[in-house]
Amino acid sequence: MVSLNLDALSEVKKILVDGGYSGKPFADKLQSLLPDAKVEVVKRNELHTFSVLPKRWIVERSFGWLEKCRRLWKNCEKTLETSLQMTILAYVSILLKRFH
């Protein structure tokens, strides 16, 4: 099981999520873990029209960055903890490239 350090997340004030995370079970669990954080659901526009939604773009861009990490393309990790660490490592790699 993945151990979550809630002290490290104490500064989180807002969480942007996709429309798939708009259910009550998700909201209840998040409220119990991070009582001070607010959840903002970023939904898509109409199916046949296109307009850039700024907050939706943040979510999509983050997924795009992760897709560039080849190890994350397939679920080749045996445990959830290893998968979580590989995701963190991917974001650290992205940040280091930006500072270079």
C-alpha positions in Angstrom: 0.0 0.0 0.0 1.2 3.5 -0.8 2.0 5.6 2.3 0.9 9.2 1.9 2.8 11.9 3.9 0.0 14.4 4.6 2.4 16.8 6.2 4.0 17.3 2.8 0.5 18.2 1.4 -0.5 20.7 4.1 0.2 23.7 1.9 -2.1 22.5 -0.9 -5.0 24.9 -1.3 -6.6 24.0 -4.6 -6.7 20.8 -6.6 -7.6 20.8 -10.3 -9.2 17.6 -11.5 -10.8 16.2 -14.6 -14.6 15.7 -14.9 -14.1 12.0 -14.1 -13.3 12.9 -10.4 -16.5 14.8 -9.7 -18.2 12.1 -7.7 -19.1 12.1 -4.0 -16.8 9.2 -3.0 -13.8 11.1 -4.3 -14.9 14.4 -2.7 -15.5 12.7 0.7 -12.1 10.9 0.6 -10.3 14.1 -0.3 -12.1 16.1 2.4 -11.0 13.5 5.0 -7.3 13.6 3.8 -7.0 17.4 3.0 -9.7 19.3 4.8 -8.3 22.8 3.8 -8.0 22.0 0.1 -10.7 23.0 -2.4 -11.4 20.9 -5.5 -12.0 22.5 -8.8 -13.5 20.3 -11.5 -12.3 21.4 -15.0 -14.8 20.1 -17.5 -14.6 20.1 -21.3 -16.6 22.4 -23.5 -19.3 21.3 -26.0 -18.2 18.3 -28.1 -18.4 20.1 -31.5 -16.8 23.5 -30.6 -13.2 24.3 -29.7 -12.0 26.9 -27.3 -9.0 26.9 -25.0 -9.9 26.6 -21.4 -7.0 27.8 -19.3 -7.3 25.5 -16.4 -8.1 22.5 -18.6 -4.9 23.3 -20.5 -2.9 22.9 -17.3 -4.3 19.5 -16.7 -3.8 18.3 -20.3 -0.3 19.8 -20.4 0.7 17.9 -17.3 -0.5 14.6 -18.8 1.4 15.5 -22.0 4.6 15.9 -20.0 4.2 12.6 -18.4 3.5 10.8 -21.7 7.0 11.8 -22.8 8.5 9.5 -20.1 8.7 6.2 -21.8 8.6 4.1 -18.7 5.2 5.5 -17.8 3.6 4.5 -21.1 2.8 1.0 -19.9 2.1 -0.3 -16.5 5.3 -2.3 -16.0 5.7 -1.7 -12.3 4.7 -4.5 -9.9 3.6 -2.2 -7.0 1.7 1.0 -6.8 4.5 2.5 -4.7 7.0 2.0 -7.5 4.6 3.5 -10.0 4.2 6.6 -7.8 7.9 7.0 -7.4 8.4 6.8 -11.2 5.8 9.5 -11.7 7.6 11.7 -9.1 10.9 11.0 -10.8 9.4 12.0 -14.1 8.3 15.4 -12.7 11.7 15.9 -11.1 13.3 15.2 -14.5 11.0 17.8 -16.1 11.9 20.4 -13.5 15.6 19.8 -13.9 15.4 20.2 -17.6 13.7 23.6 -17.1 16.5 24.8 -14.8 19.2 23.7 -17.2 
